[in-house]
Amino acid sequence: QVQLVESGGGLVQAGGSLRLSCTTSEGTISNYGMGWFRQAPGKEREFVAALNWSGTNTAYADSVKGRFTISRDNAKNMVYLQMNSLKPEDTAVYSCARTRGRYINLRLTEDAYDVWGQGTQVTVSS
């Protein structure tokens, strides 16, 4: 069964940066839409960023717009989330997800994704 694997999380001071990476344990992400979601303690999982299947369109939650960048490298079967100017409220478990089908444009809701990773912890200290 295809599963995504995230890496790159950690502890960082406010104002710092981290780059999260996501790849598949098997299979491919090529030609699939990809998304990043996060879940903070005691809160529901929320949308962070999305990238369409070709990598030409992106979407961001208002809370991260201008600070986070989603990108992909299909040759390496990787998706990234570059996070700059991190704030304590960015603290959460970040998970990547793959859309239910190929050639999917931007999707901002969880039900559009059917393959998920376990998540990686990001902690931002003040």
N, C-alpha and C positions, 0 to 999 in steps of 0.2 A: 504494500500500500504506500502510495506516495505521501511523503511527509516533508515539511519544510523545517530547516534548521537555522536558527538565528545565532548570531554572535556579535560581540563588540560592546555589550553592555558593561556597566561598572559604576564606580563612584566618582563623581566629578564636582568641583565647586561651581557655584553659580557664576555664570558668565563663560564657562568653559564649553568645550565641544566634545562630541563623540560621533563615531560613524558606526552605525549598525549594518550588518551584512546578513543576507538571507540566501540560502540555496536549497536544493532538494536533495534528499537522501537517495532518491532514484527518480528517474523521469526527467522532465524539463520544465522550465518556466517560459521558454520561448513561445511567443505568440499568445501568451495568456496575460490578461490584466493582473496587476499586482497591487496589494494594499498593505499599509501598516496601520495597526490599531494598538491602543494601549489601555491598560486597566490599572488604576490606582487603588490602593487599599480602601475597601468600603464603598467603592464606586463601580458603576457599570463600565463595561468596555466601550471605548469611544473611538471613532474614526480619527486618524491622524493625517494620512496622505495616501494618494492613489496615483497609479501610472497606467496608461492604457497599453494595449498589447504591443503597439509599435514603438512606444516610448516617446511619442510626439506630444502627448497631452498629459497634464498633471493637475491634481486638485489637492487642496490642503484645508485642514480645519483652520478656522480663523485664529485660534489660539497659537498656532505654530507658523502661520503664514509669514514669510520674510525671514524666518529663522531656520526652518528645516527644508531640505531638498531631497526628493526621491529620484532615484535614477536606476538604470539597469545596464548590465553588460551581458547580452545574450551569449556571446562567445564563451564567457566564463560561467554562464548559468547562474548569475548573481543579480540580486537587487540590493540597493543600498538606501540607507536613510542617514544623510548628513545632518547632524543636529548642532547648531551653533547658538551662542547666547543663551545657554540653558538656564532655566529657572527652577527653583524648588518645586513649583507646581507641575513640572514635567516629570517628576518622580513617578514611575509606574513600571509595570511589566509590559514590554513592547513585543508584539507578535506580528509576523508577516503572514499574508494570506494570498492564495491564488484563486482567480475567478473560476466559476463553474464550467466555462467553456472557453475556447480559443477565440481570438479576434473580437474580444469584448472591449468596449470603450470604458470610460471611467465609471467606476462603481464606488459609492460612498457608504453603502450599508452592508452589514455583516452577512445578510442572507444571499448576497451575490457571490460569496466565496465559499468553497467547499474543501479546501485543503489549507491547513493551518500549521504553524509551528508551535513549539512549546512555550516560546517566549524567552526574552532576556531582560534581566532587571537593570533598570537605569535609576540611579539615585543621585539627586542633585542636592548638595548641602548649601546652606545659606552662609 
